[in-house]
Amino acid sequence: MKTFNLPATKRGIAVGTDADLAIVDLTGTFPIDRDQLLDRHRQSPYVGRKLTAKVVQTILRGRTLFKNGRVVGQPAGKLVKPDA
């Protein structure tokens, strides 16, 4: 992740780094419906499109926050700024 100049804690899966992961299903196509989007906008350019990947779980610092289309944990993210 040096390309993005991220802090060392965000640069991989290893002891001492944050356990921030996204588990992605790459096995099919996934149509997007309005009720699947977790945003506040009424319109989206994504509704009706088919994606070839779907996030099935997100893990932040070792805690599951999203799983199988549902938010299951409290937001706990922090803004990460690139290293100088």
C-alpha positions as MATLAB code, in Angstrom:
seq = 'MKTFNLPATKRGIAVGTDADLAIVDLTGTFPIDRDQLLDRHRQSPYVGRKLTAKVVQTILRGRTLFKNGRVVGQPAGKLVKPDA';
ca = [
       0.000    0.000    0.000;
       2.949    2.315   -0.282;
       1.331    3.498   -3.507;
      -1.266    5.365   -1.456;
       1.222    6.515    1.180;
      -0.840    4.969    3.986;
       0.432    4.588    7.566;
       2.244    1.315    8.368;
      -0.765    0.016   10.352;
      -2.787   -0.045    7.099;
      -0.199   -1.717    4.868;
      -1.098   -5.385    4.998;
      -2.197   -8.350    7.029;
       0.397   -8.908    9.730;
       0.930   -8.728   13.478;
       0.764   -5.070   14.532;
      -1.435   -3.880   11.669;
      -5.141   -3.036   11.894;
      -7.391   -5.978   11.012;
      -9.407   -4.007    8.442;
     -10.715   -6.447    5.845;
     -13.441   -6.754    3.239;
     -14.577  -10.263    2.314;
     -15.785  -10.236   -1.311;
     -17.823  -12.793   -3.284;
     -16.489  -12.962   -6.859;
     -18.580  -15.942   -7.996;
     -21.540  -14.345   -9.759;
     -23.339  -11.220  -10.860;
     -25.310   -9.158   -8.409;
     -28.091   -6.746   -9.456;
     -28.400   -3.610   -7.338;
     -31.801   -2.660   -5.944;
     -32.584    0.639   -4.204;
     -33.280   -1.068   -0.864;
     -29.793   -2.605   -0.807;
     -28.010    0.749   -0.756;
     -27.093    2.117    2.655;
     -27.128    5.800    1.771;
     -29.494    8.737    2.175;
     -29.890    9.678   -1.469;
     -33.109    8.936   -3.328;
     -31.379    8.448   -6.667;
     -28.341    6.393   -7.536;
     -26.598    5.662  -10.825;
     -26.006    2.098   -9.547;
     -29.654    0.972   -9.233;
     -30.418   -1.593  -11.920;
     -26.780   -2.327  -12.728;
     -25.192   -5.728  -12.248;
     -21.911   -6.013  -10.409;
     -19.453   -8.883  -10.675;
     -18.388   -8.662   -7.025;
     -20.250   -8.259   -3.750;
     -18.946   -7.359   -0.294;
     -20.318   -9.966    2.097;
     -18.467   -8.932    5.262;
     -16.376   -6.028    6.493;
     -14.125   -6.217    9.518;
     -12.692   -3.147   11.251;
      -9.878   -3.690   13.738;
     -10.982   -7.304   14.123;
     -14.699   -6.515   14.704;
     -17.357   -7.411   12.133;
     -19.406   -4.342   11.190;
     -21.248   -5.600    8.091;
     -22.250   -9.156    7.223;
     -24.553  -10.658    4.572;
     -26.212   -7.357    3.657;
     -26.767   -6.110    7.205;
     -24.969   -3.699    9.481;
     -24.167   -5.721   12.616;
     -21.786   -3.407   14.480;
     -21.448    0.211   15.462;
     -19.486    2.576   13.202;
     -15.962    2.970   14.524;
     -13.921    4.221   11.582;
     -11.388    7.022   11.738;
     -10.080    9.270    8.992;
      -6.759    7.961    7.730;
      -4.475   10.574    6.226;
      -1.496    9.675    4.030;
       1.931    9.814    5.618;
       3.908   12.878    4.613;
];
